[in-house]
Amino acid sequence: MKELRGLRVKFIVSNMVMVSLVIGLAFFLVGGMMKLRVRQNQERLLGQAAEAEFREMSWESQRSRLPYFILVTDGDDRVIRVEGQYGGLGPDEELLEDLAAQSLAGMADRGSLEPYQLTYLRRPFESGYRIAYVDTSLGDSYTQDMWRTLGLTGAAVWLALLAVSCILSKWAVDPVERSIRREK
């Protein structure tokens, strides 16, 4: 009955290829959409912070504050004022100067400072710049947790469907097996 075993294996493999494609497509669509949504929220909040309209963000009917701060520089690119709120940032002038220097060194007015998990938006202001920063660590953490959860869920569903496919393969090959036994 090697033929039957080979037939069952082909049935299982073809089912699992289709299942893998569907799960993979769903995984990347859901993950990509959520990552895009987090990124869009961060960009929107960064724009609001830069315009000094930023107060609170609404996230699924809950009110929560997103850490942000604004550095105002003079014509010599020195920090002359800090605005906003940010619990993780102390009065370390050297750090503030470093953040401002990195933000002013880029060609684009919008960018990210990966080591600090900050995105920035700079705008001309008086003789210098007004640079708004938003902490992206919460969104980055959310995205990482989402990918991990999607991966574990996808693996569990794949294994469950593998077991179902094995059971169904026996059921699908059963008529062929009966036919072969009758012929013998």
Backbone as CSV, one residue per row, in Angstrom:
resi,resn,N_x,N_y,N_z,CA_x,CA_y,CA_z,C_x,C_y,C_z
1,MET,0.803,-1.188,0.000,0.000,0.000,0.000,0.858,1.269,0.000
2,LYS,2.038,1.181,-0.597,2.906,2.347,-0.744,2.233,3.437,-1.555
3,GLU,1.460,3.023,-2.561,0.780,4.002,-3.412,-0.175,4.861,-2.591
4,LEU,-0.869,4.207,-1.671,-1.830,4.939,-0.840,-1.121,5.917,0.095
5,ARG,-0.016,5.488,0.659,0.752,6.382,1.525,1.251,7.589,0.727
6,GLY,1.726,7.338,-0.486,2.169,8.428,-1.351,1.034,9.369,-1.714
7,LEU,-0.147,8.806,-1.941,-1.323,9.611,-2.248,-1.727,10.477,-1.055
8,ARG,-1.663,9.895,0.137,-1.979,10.661,1.351,-0.980,11.803,1.542
9,VAL,0.294,11.505,1.324,1.328,12.532,1.482,1.093,13.670,0.485
10,LYS,0.752,13.334,-0.769,0.471,14.367,-1.766,-0.725,15.213,-1.351
11,PHE,-1.757,14.565,-0.823,-2.941,15.271,-0.364,-2.574,16.241,0.756
12,ILE,-1.814,15.764,1.734,-1.413,16.599,2.881,-0.541,17.760,2.412
13,VAL,0.422,17.478,1.547,1.331,18.529,1.067,0.557,19.596,0.291
14,SER,-0.339,19.177,-0.602,-1.083,20.173,-1.372,-1.986,21.004,-0.463
15,ASN,-2.636,20.361,0.517,-3.457,21.119,1.469,-2.616,22.111,2.254
16,MET,-1.469,21.681,2.725,-0.645,22.546,3.571,0.003,23.674,2.777
17,VAL,0.273,23.450,1.511,0.792,24.546,0.676,-0.276,25.633,0.556
18,MET,-1.519,25.214,0.303,-2.605,26.198,0.204,-2.828,26.899,1.542
19,VAL,-2.828,26.131,2.624,-3.026,26.717,3.955,-1.902,27.700,4.271
20,SER,-0.674,27.320,3.945,0.469,28.200,4.215,0.357,29.509,3.442
21,LEU,-0.085,29.417,2.193,-0.253,30.633,1.399,-1.332,31.536,1.984
22,VAL,-2.447,30.951,2.389,-3.538,31.754,2.956,-3.120,32.366,4.287
23,ILE,-2.515,31.564,5.156,-2.083,32.086,6.463,-1.011,33.157,6.271
24,GLY,-0.061,32.908,5.376,0.993,33.888,5.124,0.447,35.195,4.583
25,LEU,-0.482,35.104,3.646,-1.091,36.307,3.085,-1.851,37.077,4.162
26,ALA,-2.647,36.359,4.950,-3.393,37.014,6.033,-2.442,37.637,7.045
27,PHE,-1.377,36.919,7.399,-0.375,37.388,8.352,0.213,38.721,7.890
28,PHE,0.654,38.774,6.644,1.305,39.987,6.160,0.314,41.119,5.895
29,LEU,-0.904,40.794,5.508,-1.893,41.849,5.323,-2.270,42.489,6.656
30,VAL,-2.598,41.672,7.643,-2.976,42.209,8.957,-1.795,42.939,9.587
31,GLY,-0.628,42.312,9.573,0.561,42.936,10.158,0.938,44.228,9.463
32,GLY,0.899,44.213,8.139,1.240,45.416,7.384,0.257,46.550,7.623
33,MET,-1.029,46.216,7.673,-2.045,47.243,7.921,-1.891,47.842,9.315
34,MET,-1.638,47.007,10.313,-1.475,47.515,11.675,-0.202,48.355,11.803
35,LYS,0.858,47.904,11.173,2.106,48.672,11.220,1.917,50.031,10.537
36,LEU,1.218,50.034,9.418,0.927,51.279,8.712,0.076,52.204,9.581
37,ARG,-0.901,51.637,10.269,-1.774,52.445,11.128,-0.991,53.074,12.281
38,VAL,-0.111,52.292,12.896,0.722,52.828,13.980,1.597,53.949,13.451
39,ARG,2.207,53.744,12.288,3.093,54.751,11.690,2.303,56.023,11.345
40,GLN,1.097,55.858,10.797,0.273,57.020,10.463,-0.120,57.796,11.721
41,ASN,-0.459,57.089,12.792,-0.791,57.762,14.054,0.402,58.546,14.578
42,GLN,1.592,57.948,14.499,2.792,58.639,14.961,3.041,59.896,14.128
43,GLU,2.862,59.787,12.820,3.069,60.943,11.939,2.047,62.038,12.222
44,ARG,0.794,61.657,12.412,-0.260,62.636,12.704,0.032,63.357,14.019
45,LEU,0.423,62.593,15.032,0.703,63.184,16.335,1.945,64.062,16.298
46,LEU,2.910,63.680,15.480,4.108,64.498,15.318,3.745,65.844,14.698
47,GLY,2.882,65.815,13.694,2.423,67.065,13.072,1.676,67.939,14.060
48,GLN,0.831,67.324,14.894,0.090,68.082,15.897,1.031,68.668,16.941
49,ALA,2.021,67.901,17.329,2.985,68.409,18.312,3.750,69.588,17.732
50,ALA,4.106,69.491,16.459,4.849,70.576,15.817,4.010,71.844,15.715
51,GLU,2.711,71.681,15.580,1.820,72.831,15.465,1.350,73.331,16.832
52,ALA,1.792,72.708,17.887,1.434,73.063,19.264,-0.061,72.889,19.518
53,GLU,-0.711,71.992,18.766,-2.114,71.677,18.991,-2.239,70.404,19.815
54,PHE,-1.148,69.756,20.058,-1.141,68.436,20.661,-1.552,68.487,22.126
55,ARG,-2.545,67.720,22.476,-2.936,67.596,23.879,-3.018,66.127,24.277
56,GLU,-3.971,65.427,23.722,-4.145,64.015,24.029,-4.489,63.282,22.746
57,MET,-4.186,62.005,22.718,-4.592,61.199,21.584,-5.645,60.205,22.039
58,SER,-6.563,59.886,21.169,-7.599,58.906,21.492,-7.209,57.585,20.870
59,TRP,-7.117,56.570,21.671,-6.763,55.242,21.168,-7.809,54.266,21.652
60,GLU,-8.698,53.870,20.762,-9.741,52.900,21.057,-10.516,53.282,22.309
61,SER,-11.081,54.441,22.291,-11.946,54.998,23.338,-11.237,55.212,24.669
62,GLN,-9.924,55.130,24.677,-9.175,55.434,25.896,-8.383,56.710,25.643
63,ARG,-8.226,57.505,26.657,-7.422,58.718,26.521,-6.040,58.413,27.092
64,SER,-5.040,58.629,26.282,-3.679,58.421,26.779,-2.782,59.487,26.163
65,ARG,-1.777,59.844,26.881,-0.856,60.863,26.400,0.343,60.193,25.747
66,LEU,0.803,60.797,24.682,1.986,60.313,23.994,3.143,61.232,24.366
67,PRO,4.251,60.676,24.811,5.384,61.530,25.188,5.932,62.302,23.984
68,TYR,6.040,63.585,24.164,6.611,64.433,23.122,7.325,65.612,23.791
69,PHE,8.171,66.250,23.025,8.788,67.496,23.470,9.224,68.268,22.235
70,ILE,9.491,69.538,22.435,9.875,70.419,21.342,11.121,71.185,21.759
71,LEU,12.104,71.193,20.868,13.317,71.979,21.094,13.281,73.183,20.165
72,VAL,13.549,74.345,20.720,13.627,75.569,19.926,15.092,75.970,19.893
73,THR,15.602,76.173,18.666,17.018,76.528,18.517,17.139,77.972,18.049
74,ASP,18.327,78.509,18.278,18.599,79.866,17.801,19.289,79.780,16.441
75,GLY,19.761,80.890,15.950,20.427,80.934,14.649,21.724,80.145,14.606
76,ASP,22.324,79.875,15.768,23.568,79.093,15.833,23.290,77.631,16.150
77,ASP,22.054,77.197,16.027,21.625,75.820,16.270,21.859,75.353,17.702
78,ARG,21.797,76.280,18.635,21.856,75.923,20.057,20.435,75.883,20.589
79,VAL,20.178,74.961,21.516,18.849,74.850,22.118,18.656,76.002,23.082
80,ILE,17.593,76.765,22.858,17.334,77.906,23.751,16.079,77.693,24.604
81,ARG,15.231,76.704,24.189,14.019,76.458,24.968,13.531,75.029,24.727
82,VAL,12.955,74.434,25.770,12.339,73.108,25.670,10.870,73.267,26.027
83,GLU,9.993,72.735,25.147,8.553,72.799,25.381,8.002,71.381,25.411
84,GLY,6.821,71.235,25.985,6.135,69.949,25.951,6.407,69.121,27.184
85,GLN,6.135,67.856,27.042,6.256,66.921,28.163,6.984,65.678,27.704
86,TYR,7.844,65.192,28.538,8.521,63.944,28.223,9.188,63.461,29.486
87,GLY,8.650,62.403,30.071,9.155,61.916,31.351,10.548,61.337,31.285
88,GLY,10.942,60.776,30.132,12.234,60.120,30.042,13.388,61.058,29.761
89,LEU,13.115,62.342,29.652,14.146,63.297,29.278,14.439,64.222,30.440
90,GLY,15.644,64.139,30.936,16.040,65.008,32.033,16.568,66.321,31.496
91,PRO,17.072,67.155,32.366,17.580,68.460,31.941,19.011,68.396,31.392
92,ASP,19.381,67.270,30.790,20.725,67.069,30.269,20.922,67.909,29.005
93,GLU,21.601,69.043,29.165,21.782,69.954,28.034,22.597,69.327,26.911
94,GLU,23.550,68.486,27.270,24.381,67.837,26.255,23.528,66.925,25.366
95,LEU,22.601,66.177,25.980,21.705,65.312,25.222,20.799,66.143,24.309
96,LEU,20.270,67.239,24.840,19.401,68.094,24.037,20.149,68.668,22.837
97,GLU,21.370,69.113,23.077,22.192,69.653,21.984,22.480,68.572,20.944
98,ASP,22.742,67.343,21.411,23.018,66.227,20.503,21.786,65.899,19.655
99,LEU,20.610,65.860,20.291,19.366,65.604,19.553,19.130,66.688,18.505
100,ALA,19.306,67.930,18.897,19.104,69.043,17.957,20.106,68.954,16.806
101,ALA,21.368,68.658,17.122,22.390,68.580,16.073,22.071,67.469,15.078
102,GLN,21.659,66.303,15.580,21.314,65.197,14.678,20.098,65.541,13.826
103,SER,19.134,66.215,14.411,17.922,66.579,13.672,18.204,67.640,12.629
104,LEU,19.114,68.547,12.919,19.432,69.624,11.984,20.399,69.168,10.894
105,ALA,21.122,68.073,11.140,22.095,67.588,10.171,21.436,66.923,8.962
106,GLY,20.247,66.384,9.133,19.566,65.700,8.037,19.062,66.672,6.988
107,MET,18.937,66.189,5.772,18.447,67.019,4.671,16.926,67.204,4.758
108,ALA,16.219,66.156,5.209,14.758,66.212,5.269,14.309,66.867,6.573
109,ASP,13.145,67.499,6.522,12.593,68.129,7.716,11.947,67.111,8.656
110,ARG,11.770,65.900,8.189,11.141,64.844,8.972,12.090,63.652,8.980
111,GLY,12.237,63.005,10.135,13.125,61.859,10.212,12.983,61.144,11.532
112,SER,13.878,60.202,11.752,13.844,59.468,13.014,15.259,59.329,13.561
113,LEU,15.331,59.270,14.871,16.590,59.057,15.575,16.457,57.696,16.261
114,GLU,16.862,56.655,15.558,16.650,55.282,16.017,17.224,54.983,17.400
115,PRO,18.445,55.425,17.710,18.976,55.076,19.042,18.113,55.594,20.197
116,TYR,17.400,56.676,19.950,16.569,57.274,21.000,15.089,56.903,20.853
117,GLN,14.742,56.193,19.792,13.352,55.851,19.462,12.487,57.110,19.409
118,LEU,12.953,58.073,18.634,12.245,59.342,18.459,12.074,59.619,16.974
119,THR,10.942,60.215,16.617,10.792,60.790,15.282,10.720,62.307,15.470
120,TYR,11.167,63.031,14.474,11.174,64.488,14.609,10.608,65.146,13.363
121,LEU,10.169,66.367,13.579,9.688,67.232,12.506,10.213,68.624,12.818
122,ARG,11.008,69.174,11.920,11.557,70.508,12.186,10.899,71.532,11.283
123,ARG,10.711,72.689,11.865,10.094,73.804,11.147,10.896,75.055,11.443
124,PRO,11.074,75.918,10.452,11.758,77.193,10.715,10.955,78.001,11.744
125,PHE,11.689,78.642,12.637,11.041,79.413,13.704,11.950,80.572,14.060
126,GLU,11.450,81.767,13.880,12.232,82.991,14.117,13.570,82.856,13.413
127,SER,14.690,82.905,14.134,15.990,82.815,13.457,16.540,81.387,13.457
128,GLY,15.864,80.468,14.122,16.345,79.086,14.190,15.277,78.103,13.739
129,TYR,15.146,77.040,14.519,14.171,75.995,14.199,13.381,75.614,15.434
130,ARG,12.209,75.115,15.189,11.374,74.503,16.223,11.265,73.036,15.818
131,ILE,11.814,72.133,16.644,11.877,70.715,16.292,11.015,69.936,17.278
132,ALA,9.965,69.303,16.740,9.064,68.492,17.573,9.541,67.044,17.530
133,TYR,9.555,66.401,18.686,9.960,65.000,18.815,8.814,64.206,19.444
134,VAL,8.567,63.027,18.906,7.583,62.117,19.490,8.285,60.791,19.765
135,ASP,8.050,60.252,20.955,8.621,58.970,21.357,7.889,57.847,20.627
136,THR,8.618,57.027,19.885,8.010,55.936,19.118,8.147,54.586,19.810
137,SER,8.679,54.557,21.013,8.923,53.268,21.672,7.630,52.502,21.927
138,LEU,6.544,53.185,22.255,5.272,52.511,22.495,4.759,51.854,21.214
139,GLY,4.786,52.582,20.112,4.353,52.027,18.828,5.255,50.899,18.363
140,ASP,6.568,51.059,18.551,7.505,50.006,18.167,7.269,48.745,18.986
141,SER,7.038,48.916,20.282,6.766,47.781,21.158,5.470,47.094,20.760
142,TYR,4.448,47.895,20.472,3.162,47.352,20.033,3.340,46.541,18.750
143,THR,4.089,47.080,17.800,4.308,46.394,16.529,5.057,45.082,16.722
144,GLN,6.094,45.085,17.555,6.836,43.848,17.823,5.952,42.800,18.480
145,ASP,5.159,43.211,19.455,4.243,42.278,20.116,3.211,41.739,19.134
146,MET,2.736,42.597,18.237,1.758,42.172,17.251,2.343,41.109,16.323
147,TRP,3.573,41.340,15.824,4.209,40.352,14.946,4.424,39.033,15.676
148,ARG,4.841,39.103,16.933,5.053,37.886,17.722,3.737,37.129,17.896
149,THR,2.669,37.854,18.235,1.363,37.234,18.430,0.841,36.638,17.127
150,LEU,0.990,37.381,16.038,0.563,36.855,14.739,1.349,35.599,14.368
151,GLY,2.640,35.596,14.643,3.468,34.430,14.332,3.063,33.204,15.136
152,LEU,2.856,33.394,16.442,2.451,32.265,17.284,1.063,31.763,16.898
153,THR,0.146,32.689,16.642,-1.212,32.299,16.234,-1.180,31.579,14.888
154,GLY,-0.418,32.120,13.959,-0.292,31.485,12.641,0.293,30.086,12.738
155,ALA,1.315,29.912,13.581,1.927,28.589,13.754,0.928,27.610,14.388
156,ALA,0.178,28.069,15.385,-0.804,27.199,16.036,-1.901,26.789,15.046
157,VAL,-2.389,27.732,14.259,-3.420,27.420,13.265,-2.860,26.465,12.221
158,TRP,-1.622,26.687,11.795,-0.998,25.820,10.796,-0.883,24.397,11.323
159,LEU,-0.450,24.236,12.565,-0.329,22.893,13.150,-1.700,22.221,13.292
160,ALA,-2.699,22.989,13.702,-4.047,22.425,13.829,-4.560,21.973,12.457
161,LEU,-4.317,22.784,11.432,-4.764,22.411,10.092,-3.944,21.258,9.517
162,LEU,-2.709,21.114,9.949,-1.913,19.951,9.554,-2.550,18.677,10.116
163,ALA,-2.947,18.718,11.389,-3.607,17.558,12.000,-4.922,17.251,11.277
164,VAL,-5.709,18.276,10.980,-6.974,18.073,10.255,-6.699,17.513,8.865
165,SER,-5.666,18.007,8.219,-5.318,17.532,6.885,-4.912,16.061,6.913
166,CYS,-4.190,15.654,7.947,-3.812,14.240,8.082,-5.056,13.365,8.240
167,ILE,-6.000,13.822,9.041,-7.249,13.069,9.239,-8.043,13.024,7.938
168,LEU,-8.145,14.166,7.271,-8.893,14.216,6.011,-8.227,13.387,4.920
169,SER,-6.910,13.292,4.943,-6.230,12.507,3.915,-6.610,11.033,4.025
170,LYS,-6.755,10.537,5.234,-7.195,9.155,5.426,-8.607,8.991,4.879
171,TRP,-9.469,9.944,5.171,-10.848,9.904,4.691,-10.903,10.002,3.161
172,ALA,-10.058,10.881,2.561,-10.067,11.079,1.109,-9.517,9.867,0.359
173,VAL,-8.558,9.169,0.940,-7.911,8.029,0.273,-8.680,6.728,0.540
174,ASP,-9.576,6.737,1.499,-10.310,5.526,1.884,-11.050,4.879,0.704
175,PRO,-11.762,5.651,-0.153,-12.426,4.992,-1.295,-11.437,4.321,-2.249
176,VAL,-10.292,4.919,-2.457,-9.272,4.333,-3.331,-8.756,3.046,-2.698
177,GLU,-8.541,3.078,-1.385,-8.054,1.887,-0.676,-9.070,0.748,-0.798
178,ARG,-10.363,1.022,-0.629,-11.396,-0.013,-0.763,-11.428,-0.580,-2.183
179,SER,-11.252,0.311,-3.152,-11.262,-0.126,-4.545,-10.084,-1.067,-4.827
180,ILE,-8.914,-0.734,-4.325,-7.732,-1.565,-4.532,-7.923,-2.912,-3.850
181,ARG,-8.484,-2.937,-2.665,-8.718,-4.207,-1.949,-9.730,-5.074,-2.708
182,ARG,-10.751,-4.469,-3.285,-11.720,-5.255,-4.060,-11.082,-5.843,-5.296
183,GLU,-10.185,-5.067,-5.940,-9.505,-5.582,-7.128,-8.643,-6.779,-6.786
184,LYS,-7.944,-6.707,-5.630,-7.067,-7.811,-5.241,-7.912,-9.024,-4.908
